[in-house]
Amino acid sequence: MKKATLSIFTTLFCSLTFCTAAQGSSKVTLRSLTLEGLGTSFSAINVGVGVSNINLTVENCVIDRFNNQGIEFVATGTNTLSIEDTNIRNGNGQAISLENPVSATIDNCRLEKNLGSQLSVSGA
């Protein structure tokens, strides 16, 4: 299993996109990040259709002011998503959008002031 951990104690003015799958399974942990969208047209965290067999963990993060979803997860294959102690706020889309089969856990999170639904699940 490939493993990547990103721990930065600062504010990032960007979005994170996972668009291709690594060989085998991958584990990605995003911890203690503030992702500030400044009203951009992107999703803060986007796991795209070309991704499969990923284990994504989002811990202790703040996602603020993105025009699309806070977290968009549309990967195919066997995937897991864990969101813990995270605040997703002030977005123009859904706070969390899940498509295709995914095993997801959302624990101790605040989804607030997003114009779309706070949680959207389809295709499961």
N, C-alpha and C positions, 0 to 999 in steps of 0.2 A: 504494500500500500504506500502510495506517495503521500507525503504530509507537508502542508504549508501552514505556517502560523504568521499572522500579521498583527503585531501589537505596537501601536503608535499612540502616544498620549498627546494628541494634538487634533486640530480640526482639519479635515481634508475637504477641499473644494473640488470634488470630482465624483464620478460614479465608478463602480467596480463591475466589470462585465466578464463573465466566464462564458466563452463561446465555443470552445472545442474541448473534447475530452482527452485526458491523458490515457495511455495504455493502462489497463487494469483499473483499480479503484483509486480514488483520490480523496484525501481528507483535508479540508480547508477550514481554518479557524480564524474568524475576525473578532478581535477582542479590544475593548476600550477605545473604540473609534467614534469620532463625531464626523458624520458625513453631511456636509452643508451644500444643498443644491442651488441656492440663490435663485430659485425659480427656473432652473434649466429644464429642458424637455426630456431628460433621461430618467430612468429608474435608478435609485441609489445602488442597489445590488441586483444584478440581472444574471440569472443562470439560464442560458439559452437552450434552444432545441437541440443543438449539436452536442450538448454535454450529457454524459451518462455515467452511472456508477460513481456519483459524488456524495460525500458526506460533508455537508456544510454546517458549521456551527457559528452563530452570531451571538456574542456575549457582551453584555454591558456596553452597548453602543447607543448612540443618538443619531437618528436619521431625520433631517429637517429640511423642509421646503423644496421638494422635488415635484416636477409637473406630472410625472408618471407615477408608477408604483414605488413605494418605499423598498419592498423586496418583491421581486418578480422571479418565480421559480417555475420554469417550463421544461426542465430537463426530461429526457426519456431514459428508460432502463430502470435499474434498481437504485433508488436515491433516498437519502435521509436529510432532513433539515431540522435543526434545533435552534430556536430563538429564545434566549434567556435574558432577563433583566435589561431589556432594550426598550427605548422610547422612539416611536415613529410618529411624527407630528407635522402638521401644517402642509400636507401634500395636496396636490390637485387630483390624484388618482387614488387607488386603493392603498391602504397601508401595507397589506400583504396579499399577493395574488399567487395562488397555487394552481397549476394545470398539470395534467398527466399524473400517473400514479407516483405518489411520494409519501413516505412515512414522515410526518411532521409533528414536532412537539413545540408548543408555544407556552412558555412559563414565565410568570411574573413580568409581563410586558405591558406597556401603556401605548395604546393606539388612539391618538386624539387629534381632533381638528383636521382630519383628512376629508376632502370633498367627496371622494368615492366611498364605497363601502370599506369598512375597516378590515374585513377579511373576505376574500373571494376564493372559492374552491370550485374547480370544474374539471371534468374528464377523469376523475379518480376512479 
